[in-house]
Amino acid sequence: MVTDIRRGSEKIMSEKKNKLAVVFPGMGYHPDKPLLYYSAKLASAAGYEIVKVIYPPCEAVDKEHMLPYVEECIRAAEHAIDGIDLFGQEDILFLSKSIGTVAATALAQSRKIAARQVLFTPLAETFIHAGQGCGIAFSGTKDQWVDHAKVRELCARKDIPMTAIVNGNHSLETGDALRDIETLQKVMQEVSAYIC
């Protein structure tokens, strides 16, 4: 396996594949954290070429100053997929977390990419761009960044099945490590079923 870092992305290449998975991290939730790390491993095992988007550095962004940073994230994602033959792919999968869900859905909409989406802890702004029935979502009932009831409603409107993690925060964690490991396993089983 060769790692090729180029133009705002990290691309993991092995044999030639016609399936592409793009990983859109969150702010402070990089691709090596559990939700994105294991979902990318599942996609790789299913034959997807993995491209990890790398965002420009930023200071901590609060809710009010998030949208200008999202624009930077979208530009980084566009650079990450430049030069990839999207029309030559059998399947395109976007794996995203938090602010990355906004970038992933916006990119799919603006570039008219028929990507299947795995949305981890989507923000309300995600659904401005999300296509009808575009994927699956996971949200914690105690997410400090979003109103969980609003996310549930927006998922229902867009026909996006959502799994609620009871007492889960913005990382889908509860503070009980063993319970969180069980939750991670259940989430990854759902992701695996969706990928395949």
C-alpha positions in Angstrom: 0.0 0.0 0.0 1.4 3.4 -1.0 0.3 6.7 0.6 0.3 9.7 -1.7 -0.4 13.1 -0.1 -1.5 15.6 -2.7 -3.5 18.8 -2.9 -5.5 18.7 0.2 -6.0 15.0 0.4 -4.4 11.8 1.6 -5.0 9.0 -1.0 -4.5 5.4 0.0 -3.9 3.3 -3.1 -3.6 -0.4 -3.7 -4.8 -2.3 -6.7 -6.9 -0.5 -9.3 -10.5 -0.2 -8.1 -13.6 1.3 -9.6 -15.2 2.2 -6.2 -14.3 5.4 -4.4 -14.8 6.3 -0.7 -14.1 9.9 0.4 -13.6 10.6 4.1 -14.7 14.1 5.3 -13.5 14.6 8.9 -15.0 16.8 11.5 -13.3 19.7 13.2 -11.0 18.1 15.7 -12.4 14.7 14.6 -9.7 13.5 12.2 -9.9 10.3 10.0 -8.0 8.3 12.6 -10.7 8.6 15.2 -13.0 5.6 15.6 -16.1 6.4 13.5 -14.1 7.4 10.4 -11.2 5.1 10.9 -13.3 1.9 11.1 -15.8 3.0 8.4 -12.9 3.6 6.1 -11.4 0.2 6.9 -14.8 -1.4 6.1 -14.9 0.5 2.8 -11.4 -0.5 2.0 -12.1 -4.2 2.7 -15.2 -3.9 0.4 -12.9 -2.8 -2.5 -13.1 1.0 -2.2 -10.2 3.3 -3.0 -10.0 5.7 0.0 -9.4 9.4 -0.3 -9.1 11.4 3.0 -9.9 15.1 2.7 -7.5 17.3 4.7 -9.0 20.7 5.8 -7.0 23.9 6.2 -5.9 24.6 9.8 -8.3 26.5 11.9 -8.7 27.9 15.4 -11.6 26.5 17.4 -14.7 27.5 15.5 -17.9 28.1 17.4 -21.4 27.6 16.0 -21.8 31.2 14.8 -18.5 31.2 12.9 -18.8 27.7 11.4 -20.3 28.4 8.0 -17.3 30.4 6.6 -15.1 27.6 7.7 -17.4 25.1 5.9 -16.7 27.0 2.7 -13.0 26.3 3.2 -13.7 22.7 3.9 -15.7 22.4 0.7 -12.8 23.9 -1.3 -10.4 21.4 0.2 -12.8 18.6 -0.7 -13.0 19.8 -4.3 -9.2 19.8 -4.5 -9.1 16.3 -3.0 -11.3 14.9 -5.8 -9.8 16.9 -8.7 -8.3 14.6 -11.2 -10.4 11.6 -10.1 -12.6 10.2 -12.9 -15.9 10.3 -10.9 -17.9 9.0 -13.9 -15.7 6.0 -14.2 -16.6 4.8 -10.7 -19.0 1.9 -10.1 -19.9 3.4 -6.7 -19.0 6.5 -4.7 -19.3 6.6 -1.0 -18.9 9.7 1.2 -18.1 9.0 4.9 -18.4 12.2 6.9 -18.5 13.6 10.4 -20.1 16.8 11.8 -18.9 19.8 9.7 -17.7 17.2 7.2 -21.4 16.2 6.6 -22.1 19.7 5.4 -19.1 19.7 3.1 -19.9 16.2 1.8 -23.5 16.9 0.9 -22.7 20.4 -0.5 -20.0 18.8 -2.8 -22.3 16.1 -3.9 -25.0 18.7 -4.8 -22.7 21.2 -6.5 -20.8 18.6 -8.5 -23.9 16.4 -9.2 -22.1 13.4 -7.7 -24.4 10.5 -7.0 -22.6 9.6 -3.8 -24.1 7.4 -1.1 -23.6 9.2 2.2 -22.8 7.9 5.7 -23.5 11.0 7.9 -22.0 10.8 11.4 -23.5 13.5 13.7 -24.8 15.7 10.9 -25.5 19.3 11.6 -28.8 21.1 10.7 -26.9 22.7 7.7 -26.2 19.3 6.3 -29.8 19.0 5.2 -29.7 22.1 3.1 -27.7 20.2 0.5 -28.6 16.5 1.3 -30.4 14.7 -1.5 -33.6 12.8 -0.9 -32.7 9.3 0.5 -29.0 10.0 0.0 -27.7 7.8 2.8 -27.9 6.9 6.5 -27.2 9.0 9.6 -26.2 8.6 13.2 -26.9 11.1 15.9 -26.5 11.3 19.7 -29.5 12.3 21.8 -27.2 14.5 23.9 -25.2 16.0 21.1 -24.1 19.4 22.3 -23.7 20.8 18.7 -27.2 20.1 17.4 -30.8 19.8 18.5 -31.3 16.1 18.2 -35.1 16.4 17.7 -34.5 18.8 14.8 -31.9 16.4 13.2 -34.5 13.5 13.5 -37.1 15.7 11.8 -34.7 16.7 9.0 -33.7 13.1 8.4 -37.4 12.1 8.2 -38.1 14.8 5.7 -35.1 13.8 3.5 -36.0 10.0 3.9 -32.6 9.4 5.5 -32.7 6.6 8.1 -31.2 7.8 11.3 -29.9 5.7 14.2 -30.2 7.5 17.6 -27.5 6.8 20.2 -29.2 7.3 23.5 -27.2 9.7 25.7 -24.5 9.9 23.0 -22.7 13.2 22.5 -21.2 14.7 19.3 -18.8 11.8 19.1 -21.7 9.3 19.8 -20.0 8.6 23.2 -21.6 8.4 26.6 -18.6 8.4 28.9 -19.0 4.7 29.7 -16.1 3.2 27.7 -17.5 -0.4 27.5 -20.9 0.8 26.4 -19.2 3.1 23.8 -17.3 0.2 22.4 -20.5 -1.8 22.1 -22.2 1.2 20.4 -19.3 1.6 18.0 -19.6 -2.1 17.0 -23.3 -1.7 16.4 -22.8 1.4 14.4 -20.1 -0.2 12.3 -22.4 -3.2 11.6 -24.9 -0.8 10.2 -22.3 1.0 8.2 -21.0 -2.4 6.8 -24.5 -3.4 5.8 -25.0 -0.1 4.0 -21.6 -0.2 2.3 -22.2 -3.7 0.9 
